[in-house]
C-alpha cells in the first residue's frame, strides 16, 4: 500500500483529492492508498445526503467566513481545521473478502483502528453508533465510506489538538443522533485525544502496511472535481 501525506492549499481541493484517488487509475499491482491531511483553515463539511439548513449555523459560518462544503461519502456533519487529522483509505474490493459489504467493511476498518488507538492511549476504545470511535463514552473519530464496483474510499477524522468550542458556534445539534449520544452538546459529546499527529500516522501506516512512495497526483481530476462539484453552490447546497 502507498502512503501519501499531503494537504492541498484549499478545502475544496482536499475533498476533491480523496475522490480523485478513488477514481484514479490503480493498475500495475496496486494494493491500496493511505492518505493523511490536515486543513490549515476551518471549514464545515456535510455528508452526501446532509441538509445544510438542518446541520449548520449558516449565519455564524458566513459571519466568520467559514466555508460550507459537501463530501462524496455519507455520515454526519463535521468541522475541519487545525488539529483535526484526516485519513483516507482507498482499498481494492474483492467480492468474497472482508470488504464485500458495507457492514463488513465498517467492521474490518474500525476494529483495526479501535485496537490501534487503544494501544496508543493505554485505555479501552469502543466502536459506537455505526463508525464512531469512543473513549469513556465520548467520540473522537467519525468515519464514512463510498463504494465503487472495484474499490472503496473509507475516510475519517481524529480529533487531536482541535478547538471543540468552535463547533458549538458553527454546528447545530444534529437531528439524527446515535443512541449513546443522547442530547449531549458537541462539547460534552466529543473529546480530543492526548496524542500527537505523528503517533497516529505512524500507527496507521503500520496497521495498513503503507509505505511512502513517489506517485503521480491526479491533479487534472482534482481541478475538474473542484470546478464541477466542490467549488459550486449546486453541489454544496443541493439538499
C-alpha positions in Angstrom: 0.0 0.0 0.0 1.2 3.5 -0.9 1.2 6.3 1.8 0.5 9.9 0.7 0.9 12.6 3.4 -0.4 15.6 1.5 -2.6 18.6 2.4 -3.6 20.7 -0.6 -4.0 24.5 -0.4 -7.8 24.7 -0.2 -10.7 22.8 1.5 -12.2 22.2 -1.9 -9.1 20.6 -3.3 -8.6 18.4 -0.2 -12.1 16.9 -0.5 -11.6 16.5 -4.3 -8.3 14.7 -3.9 -10.0 11.9 -1.8 -12.5 11.4 -4.6 -9.9 11.7 -7.3 -7.8 8.9 -5.7 -10.9 6.8 -5.7 -11.5 7.4 -9.4 -7.8 7.1 -10.4 -6.0 4.5 -12.4 -4.9 1.9 -9.9 -3.3 -0.6 -12.3 0.1 -2.3 -12.1 -0.3 -4.3 -8.9 -1.8 -1.5 -6.8 -2.7 -2.7 -3.3 -4.3 0.5 -1.9 -3.5 4.0 -0.8 -3.4 5.7 2.6 -3.6 9.4 2.7 -3.2 11.9 5.5 -4.2 15.6 5.5 -5.0 18.4 8.0 -6.7 21.6 6.9 -4.9 24.8 8.0 -8.2 26.7 8.0 -11.6 25.8 9.4 -14.5 24.7 7.2 -17.7 22.7 7.6 -18.2 19.6 5.6 -21.6 17.8 5.5 -22.3 14.2 4.3 -23.5 13.5 0.8 -27.2 13.3 1.9 -27.0 16.0 4.6 -29.1 19.2 4.7 -27.2 22.4 5.3 -30.1 24.1 7.0 -30.6 21.3 9.5 -27.0 20.7 10.4 -25.1 24.1 10.2 -25.4 27.5 11.7 -25.2 29.2 8.3 -25.4 32.7 9.8 -22.4 32.1 12.1 -20.4 30.5 9.2 -21.0 33.4 6.9 -20.1 35.9 9.6 -16.8 34.2 10.4 -16.0 33.4 6.7 -16.1 29.6 7.3 -16.9 27.7 4.0 -19.6 25.0 4.0 -18.8 22.1 1.7 -20.2 18.7 0.9 -18.2 15.4 0.6 -18.9 12.5 -1.6 -19.5 10.0 1.2 -22.2 9.6 3.8 -22.2 10.3 7.5 -22.8 13.4 9.6 -21.6 17.0 9.5 -18.1 17.8 10.9 -16.0 20.8 11.4 -12.5 20.6 9.9 -9.4 22.7 10.8 -6.1 22.7 12.5 -5.8 19.8 15.0 -8.2 17.6 13.1 -6.2 14.8 11.4 -7.9 13.3 8.4 -7.1 10.0 6.8 -8.4 8.3 3.6 -8.1 4.7 2.6 -8.6 3.6 -0.9 -8.9 -0.2 -0.9 -9.3 -2.7 -3.7 -12.6 -4.6 -3.5 -12.7 -8.4 -3.6 -16.2 -9.7 -3.9 -15.7 -12.5 -1.4 -13.4 -10.7 1.0 -13.9 -8.6 4.2 -14.9 -5.5 2.2 -17.7 -7.2 0.3 -20.5 -5.4 2.2 -20.9 -2.0 3.9 -21.3 -3.7 7.3 -18.2 -6.0 6.9 -16.1 -3.0 5.6 -17.1 -1.0 8.6 -16.1 -3.8 11.0 -12.9 -4.6 9.1 -11.6 -1.0 9.3 -13.0 0.1 12.6 -11.7 -2.8 14.6 -8.2 -2.2 13.4 -8.4 1.5 14.3 -10.0 0.8 17.6 -7.2 -1.6 18.6 -4.5 0.8 17.4 -5.8 3.9 19.3 -6.5 1.8 22.4 -2.9 0.6 22.4 -1.6 4.2 21.9 -3.8 5.5 24.7 -3.4 2.6 27.0 -7.1 2.5 27.7 -10.2 0.9 26.2 -11.6 2.3 23.0 -15.0 1.2 21.7 -16.9 1.3 18.4 -20.3 3.0 18.9 -23.1 4.1 16.6 -22.1 2.9 13.1 -18.5 4.1 12.8 -17.7 6.2 15.8 -14.6 5.6 17.9 -15.2 6.4 21.5 -13.3 6.6 24.8 -15.1 6.8 28.1 -18.4 7.5 26.3 -17.0 10.4 24.2 -16.4 10.4 20.5 -13.0 11.3 19.0 -13.3 9.8 15.5 -16.1 9.8 12.8 -15.8 7.8 9.6 -17.7 7.2 6.3 -17.3 5.3 3.1 -18.1 5.5 -0.6 -18.1 2.3 -2.7 -17.4 1.6 -6.4 -17.5 -1.7 -8.2 -13.8 -2.4 -7.8 -12.7 -0.3 -4.9 -13.7 1.6 -1.7 -13.0 5.0 -0.2 -13.1 4.8 3.6 -12.1 8.1 5.3 -12.5 9.8 8.6 -11.1 12.1 11.3 -9.2 12.1 14.5 -9.7 15.0 17.0 -6.3 15.8 18.3 -5.4 19.4 19.2 -8.8 20.7 17.9 -10.9 23.7 19.0 -14.1 21.9 20.2 -15.7 25.1 21.4 -15.9 26.4 17.8 -18.2 23.5 17.0 -20.8 24.9 19.4 -20.8 28.1 17.3 -20.8 26.7 13.8 -22.8 23.4 14.0 -26.3 22.7 15.1 -27.2 19.7 17.2 -27.9 17.0 14.6 -31.4 15.9 14.3 -30.3 12.2 13.8 -28.1 11.1 16.7 -26.8 7.7 17.8 -28.5 6.5 21.0 -25.3 6.6 23.0 -25.0 10.4 22.4 -28.4 11.3 23.8 -28.9 15.1 23.8 -25.3 16.0 24.8 -23.9 19.1 23.2 -20.8 18.9 21.0 -18.6 20.0 23.8 -20.0 17.3 26.1 -20.1 14.6 23.5 -16.6 15.0 21.8 -13.1 14.6 23.2 -9.6 15.3 22.0 -7.0 12.6 22.0 -3.9 13.2 24.0 -1.8 12.1 21.0 0.4 13.9 18.5 -0.3 13.5 14.8 2.9 11.6 14.1 1.9 8.9 16.6 -1.4 8.3 14.9 0.1 8.4 11.4 2.9 6.0 12.3 0.4 3.6 13.8 -1.9 3.7 10.8 1.0 3.2 8.4 1.9 0.1 10.4 -1.6 -1.2 10.6 -2.1 -0.9 6.9 1.4 -1.8 5.8 1.7 1.6 4.0 5.0 2.8 2.6 5.7 6.4 1.4 6.5 6.3 -2.3 6.5 8.7 -5.2 3.3 8.6 -7.1 1.7 10.8 -9.8 -1.0 13.0 -8.3 -4.3 13.2 -10.2 -4.1 17.0 -10.5 -6.4 17.1 -13.5 -9.1 15.1 -11.7 -8.8 17.4 -8.6 -9.2 20.5 -10.7 -12.2 19.0 -12.6 -13.9 18.0 -9.4 -13.4 21.4 -7.8 -14.8 23.1 -10.9 -17.8 20.8 -11.2 -18.5 19.9 -7.6 -16.7 21.1 -4.6 -16.3 24.7 -5.8 -20.0 25.0 -6.7 -23.1 26.0 -4.8 -25.1 23.5 -6.8 -23.1 20.6 -5.2 -22.5 22.0 -1.7 -26.1 23.3 -1.1 -28.1 20.8 -3.2 -30.3 19.4 -0.5 
